[in-house]
Amino acid sequence: MANLIEFLRMFLSYMLTFAVIAVVSGLGMFTGIKIWKPKAKVKAEETKKE
């Protein structure tokens, strides 16, 4: 029984770590896309004016 409890503790610990990494990565991608898109639109409008 102690082995099972230790396994579950380690498994949940790794899953929590993975979840934190996934959330931070997702927020980074979302932020990067939101920051990148307006710059691309501004450059497209500048090239149309020329």
Residue pairs with C-beta under 8 A, 6 or more apart in sequence:
none
